């Protein structure tokens, strides 16, 4: 499947998901008036991602494109059943929880398959980075600039409408993938038409391969995932308290807070788009290190800010650095990962990100709750951002070893 069609499928799937994912917390809040119930629903949606490394690789390994298509078809069937249940059954809260679980499973399967398909494409490193940047941009735009406003409009028409739109977009994605399966050369990948799929089995590499070099690659991949887990945990912990921070430290109202979120989203999109060119110019090592440094400075800057306007540059810089790091590191992982392990490490990356995000948000809230029993809440909130920024700096120091190793392993692939 060509990169352009890959992006169309990713965009179609992401838009539908984000429209319906916006609707779930809104509807649950209306039914229960409980933030705990909304948080539990979010956790239910993340559990399949946390466990992805145990079930996703075996479903993706033989054919990533088929796995993407199947995830869309499963979503169509589940959304059809759940939409009918939502309309006709009284237990609507249970239906929404079931929806979060189903979307969590199909989304992770789709994302792992998409990651593996992109890695299998045998694209030159610059094109691979550009494709990853475009996929990340699609995710951000569909979440922040399409899912929220369109989901809100559809909810105003009928509560079930966001789920029906998701059903329709999933069906379109499945058709596009089925067309590719029916018309394209069987078992090929988009970077090398007619060539066999590079990920077919989990068998060991050829006997002529260098075992020590293979182990070095695996060790480096584990190191990169560990760094990503640590950064995601800190970032998610700060996300979990940012509403309180905006209200109590910045004295921001709903409009001002929306401005901050928009500024952060624009920074993230810029980071995703600039990352390929920046990595090509500076190299992965310098890009990754500088992005961690910018993250650290941005979080400290947010902690020291006292108004929406002084916090806005820090929000933009933080969004830029997080997205740029994500695109550069995803590309590095795909370039250095042994072909037969790509589904496994794609699933591990998804699982690690989901687990760190869930853990970070829970711990962030618990720490603030515990500390505020003895310290004024406002002081705890701004201090949390400063401490988070310093923690990122420490993580950046520890990350230098896997970052250096990844950069040295990427050099032979620079012309890939």
C-alpha positions, 0 to 999 in steps of 0.5 A: 500500500502506497504511503499516500493511501496509508495516510488516507486510511490512518486519517479516516480511522483516526477521525471516526475514533476521536469523534466517538471518544470525545462523546463517551466522557461527555455522555457518562458525565451527564448520566453519572455526574462522577469524575471517577466513573469517567476516569474508570472508563478511560482506564478500561480503554487503556487496558488492552494497550497495556497488555498489547505485547501479549496478544497483538504481535501474533495477530499482526505478524503474518500480514499487517494490512490484513490485521488493519482491515480486520480491526476495522471490520471488528469495529464496524460490527461492534459499533453496530451492536453497541449503537443498537444497544445504546438506543434500545437498552436502559443500561447505557452506562454499561454500553459506553464502558463496552464501547471503550473496551472494544475501541481500546482493543481494535485501536491497539491492533490497528496501531501496531499493524500500521507501525509494522506496515510502515516499518516493512515498507523499505523506505529511505530513512528520510521518507520513513521519518516523513511518513511517521511525522505525517501519521503523528500529525493526522493523530493530533489534528483528528484529536484536537481540531476535528474530534472535539468540535465535530463530536460536540456538534453531533452530540447536539443532534443525537447522542448515538450519532458520533458512534454511527459516524465512527462505524461509517469511517471504519467501514470506509477504512476497511473498504480501502484496505480490502481494495489494496488486498484485492488489487495489489501484489499479494504479500508485497510492501509499499516500498518495494512492489513485488517483493516478499513481506519482510516480516513473516515469521518469528523464526530466528534470523539466518545462521550467518547473522551476528548474534552480538549485533542482534543483541545490541539492537535488542538492548538498544530498543529496550533502552529507548522504550524505557526512556519513552516510558519514563518521559511519558509517565512524567508528561502524563502526571503533569497532564493529569493535574493541568486543569487544577494548575490552570485554574489555581495557578494561572487563574485561567477560565475555560476560554483561556484554558482552551487557548493553552490547549490549542497552543500546545496542539499547534506546537505538537503539529509543528514538532511532528512536521519538523522532526524529519527535517531536524533529524536529517539536519542534526542526526538522531542523537542531537535531535533526541537530546535537544528535545528532552532538554526543551521538554525539561525547560518547558515544564519548568517554565510552566511551573514558574508561569503565573498567567495564561500569556506567560505559560503559552510559550512553555505549552507550545515548546512542550508540545513541540518537543514531545511530538518531535521526540516521538516521531524521531524515536519511532523512526529510530526504532523502526530502522534498527529493529530486526525485521522478524521482531517489528510486530513485537517491538511495535506492540511493546512500544504501544503497551509501554506508552499506555501503561506509563500514561495510565500510571502517570495520570493516577500517580500525579493525582494521588501525589497532589492529593496526598501533599495538599493535606500539609501544603497549600494546593496552589504551591504543590501544583506549580512545584509539581511542574518544576519537579517534573521538568527537573525529572525530565532532565535527569531522564535525559542524562540517563537516556544518553546511552541508548540514544548514542547506541541508536544513532550509531546503529542508524548510520548504516541505514541512513541511505535506506 
